Structures are given as C-alpha cells and as structure tokens.
Amino acid sequence: MKKVKIVHSTKISIKNVEGFFKRNVTKFGTSAKVDCPKEYLDRDVYLVILKK
C-alpha cells in the first residue's frame, strides 16, 4: 500500500465549497474508510483530519 505524506497545517482556505461532511473513520480490513453519499463518486475530494 502506498503511504501518503500528511501536510501539517493549522489553517486551510478553500473557495467554492459545495459542502462538507463530518464522519467517523471506520476500520475496513487493514485500512480505514469514511462513508459519503454515492452522488460524489468519481469526484475529487479533500479529507480533513481533526484533532480529538
């Protein structure tokens, strides 16, 4: 599995936001997943990881 480098930041600015989802990350085999509506299949997305 390819490792993705995380860019640490305390601020993010995004224009033209259609909406966002706050979901829990769940275990999926040896990895993890986040559920979202199927209307967003094949779209570019951003996943923002929040501190607890």
C-alpha positions in Angstrom: 0.0 0.0 0.0 1.3 3.5 -0.9 1.9 5.8 2.0 0.5 9.3 1.6 2.5 12.2 3.2 0.5 14.4 5.5 0.9 18.1 5.3 0.6 19.6 8.8 -1.2 22.9 9.0 -3.3 24.9 11.4 -5.3 26.7 8.7 -6.9 25.8 5.4 -8.7 28.1 2.9 -10.9 26.6 0.2 -13.0 28.6 -2.3 -16.3 27.3 -4.0 -17.1 24.8 -1.3 -20.3 22.9 -2.1 -20.5 21.4 1.4 -18.6 19.2 3.8 -19.2 16.1 5.8 -18.1 15.2 9.4 -17.9 11.5 9.7 -16.1 8.9 11.8 -13.3 6.9 10.3 -14.1 3.2 10.5 -12.0 0.1 10.2 -12.1 -1.6 6.8 -9.8 -4.7 6.6 -6.3 -3.5 7.3 -7.1 0.1 6.4 -9.8 2.6 7.1 -12.7 4.3 5.3 -15.1 7.3 5.5 -18.6 6.9 4.2 -20.1 9.6 2.0 -23.1 9.8 -0.4 -22.7 8.0 -3.8 -23.5 11.2 -5.7 -19.8 12.1 -5.1 -18.4 9.0 -6.7 -15.6 9.8 -9.2 -15.2 13.3 -7.8 -12.0 14.9 -6.3 -12.4 15.3 -2.6 -10.5 16.6 0.4 -10.4 14.7 3.7 -9.6 17.0 6.7 -8.4 15.1 9.7 -9.2 16.8 13.0 -7.5 16.5 16.4 -9.6 14.9 19.1 
